[in-house]
Every structure is written in structure tokens, then in C-alpha cells.
Amino acid sequence: MTVTYKFPEGFWWGSAASATQTEGGTNEDGRGKNIWDYWYELEPNRFFESVGPETTSDFYHRYREDINNMKEIGHNSFRLSISWSRLIPGGEGEVNEKAVTFYNQVIDELINNDIEPFVNLFHFDMPIELQEKGGWENREVVNAYVEYARTSFKLFGDRVKKWFTFNEPIVPVEGGYLYDFHYPNIVNAKKAFQVAYNTMIAHAKAVKVYHDNQDGKIGIILNLTPSYPRSENSADLKAAHICDLFFNRSFLDPAVKGEYPVDLIHLLEEYGQLPTTEKGDKQLLKNNIVDILGVNYYQPRRVKAKGNLPNPYSPFMPDWFFDNYEMPGRKMNPYRGWEIYEKGIYDIMINLRDNYSNIESFISENGMGVQNEDRFIKNGRIEDDYRIDFIKDHLKWLHQAIEEGCNAKGYHLWTFMDNWSWMNAYKNRYGFFSVNIETKERTAKKSASWFAEVSKNNGFHA
Ligand code: BGP
């Protein structure tokens, strides 16, 4: 039986990308360096096939062609990020006029093609000079970020009406301060919590500046990974609850409710891990909640109770409270090593409906990175049926959530065209369009034309 999945009027169809992963042009027009440029100089071997971020997909020069392609495949919205170190080289001080011209052109080109720009301010890309001052550990950097946000709102806020302060702010915490996959590669939980906390303060201050001066919407983009316990046993349930506190609610609660979960505060207190705070912070968080929430969803988190007690002499880690659980029979994306669990998208939305005042939200990233996609070329095009199925299966659950009253307004794929995936560089490809990394030529995959139809019909049959 064929079922029709029709989405609400005005549903946002599009995709998301980030500056460091797509722009290239890193040494042009006065752009400053960020932590990725620097880390690559330091340790190129840590990046897949030693490919760095200098040119990536060359959006800096080819954005007109790309925006035209977006239009072709039915985008009515697109998320980009501003590169802080391009707009304000060094992170503080003078604005780079060439960068203003570039982002103005991109924003205008999108609008002229009826594609609404959603603009994110920070996508893992700390200017290196500010990292040298301690990055998010340092409240001076928080102030610099707020000035950067203020400048961006002033420059582009007349045309951009959806802003996001951060993309996945937990990831620089995990990568840079717990699990060694982002610069500065520190492993220190206490610092990690300070970084997370200060990021949240930066966020709330930027929200305040926005609400005081502008009339659009401002939000944050969080990667919500539902934590599923192995069983209903209380020890497994506790492990899942703690994971949820650390990895989801540490940002979700302050962003949407304006306060941290009490359980999280107690746990950090008990282990002497509470971050340093300043007078007025609590009120700042309370008064500056988001208007809109972007949800990135790739994979669930499955956990079980700890099998062995952690070594009491080892430094504190969140992992003291849970073990990862490999569910037998789980469906995997083997290239990325991530489980595919479509229903997770529905569970997140129901949680937002029931526990987070059904805040306006959308799927701001979802997607499937696949290695060596050239093996699927037929008649010059990558036949990525696996990606079409992946999107369809997630959209079905999103549709179900909307039917049940969830306030989900759109779906953005990660990503528009193949891009530079941090340490994985160009290993796994995610785009509707493939990119030849030598010639930079773009070619539509099968999913691109499928998506054009979905957008045109505001839904699909399956
Ligand atoms: C998200 C990030 C993106 C993107 C995506 C895919 O966490 O917001 O920047 O990279 O994941 O992950 P990866 O590129 O690591 O495969």
C-alpha cells in the first residue's frame, strides 16, 4: 500500500553547511586563521589522507553556481555559518570589509533565489589567537564572541531573520577537552565543563544582544542523541539518565528552559567538578532563552551500567558512569561507524513537545556519509538510493511526530555538496552534489533530483 507523507504548508526544505568545511579561500582577502588551519599545520597526519582545510569545496569562489544548484533542487532555506576569523581576523577588533562583501553577496544571492538564509555564528572554528588565550575557558573570549555576534547582527540582520549562536556546542567540549578529536586536544573534564559553561554564557549574551536590537528569531543548534538504556534495570536506566544530562541536557535545558538540570549540578558538585561562575549568570540564562531550536540528529546513544568500577586514581571523566552498549542487530552506517535508528528523530520531537514547551524546532542536520561513492556511478551520476532511503525513513518518523502535534518546521540535510569533514577530510561524502576535489566540479547525485520532487510536492509517496 502506498502512503502519502504530506508536510505542513511552508515546510523548510534545504540543507546545512559550515564555513570551514566549504569555503576554502583560507589565505585570501585578509582572512585570519582558526584552530583548524593551525592544527593542520601542526599535525597534517591526523587528517584523512592528510587533506587540510585550505580549499575544501571552494564555496568562496563558486557560491553563485552552488546557490543556483540549490534553487534547482527545491531549496527554500539554507544554513551557512560565518567564519569568525574571516569577518574579524584575530577574533577581535577591525572588521574585514572583504568578508562583509562576501557574506553580503552570498546572503543577497540566496534571497534573490527565494532561499531563506539561516545564519550560524560558530561552527567549531575558534580564531587561533583567541584559542591561544584559552578559548572558551576564558571569559574575555566570551566577550569577544558577543562583539562578533553584535557586529554580525548589525551587518546582516536587516536581511537575515533566523540566527543561530552555536552549532553543536557540546562537540568542541568533547573533541577539544575530553576525547582528543579537536584542537587543543586537552583531556581534562574540569576544563571541559568550564568550556561548556562559558559557551552557554556566550550564547545567552548573544541572545540578549539580538533581542535588544533585532526583530527576527534566534536559536541554537544542538545534536541531540537520545540515550537508550540496554534494559529497564535501574542501573542501566541510571547510566542512560546521566548520559542524557552530560550530552544533551547540559545545553538543551539552559537554552530552552533557562536553567541547568538540578541532577547535573548535584553530580558535578559531588565530584568537585563545578565550573567557576560569575554573579548575574543565573539571571542572564533565565532571561535569555531561545526562540527556535535546531536539532541535528545522526545516531542514538545506547548505554549500559558500568561493568567495572572506574579506577579511583584516574582523572574524572563522564565515562565513569556508563559503558557504551552495542545493541545486537543494530543497523549501522559502517563508513562513519554510526548506528542508524530512524525512530530517534521521533523520540526527540516527542521529548521537545512534552518537556520543552513544544518549542519551534526543525531538523537542522541529518544525513549519511558514505565512502567511495564513485562505485555507485551509472551514466555519469552517483545513484545514491541508500541516501534517498535514509532521508525517507527519517522523514516518515518526522511526519509522524508532526501528526502528533510536534512543532517541527523543516528538514535540512547535511549537506548540500560533499565537504571537508574535519579529521575525516573527504573520506565520507554527504552531499546532494558530489565534488571532485581536484577540479571542484559539482555533479548532482540521484538524491538531488529526488529531493527536488519532494520539495515541489511538499512530501512524497512511499
Ligand atoms: C555534525 C557537524 C557537521 C558535520 C556532520 C557530519 O556533527 O555539525 O559539521 O561534519 O556532523 O559529521 P562528520 O563530518 O564528522 O562525518
Residues whose N, C-alpha, C, O or C-beta is under 5 A from the ligand:
A	BS01	BGP	E168 G369 S421
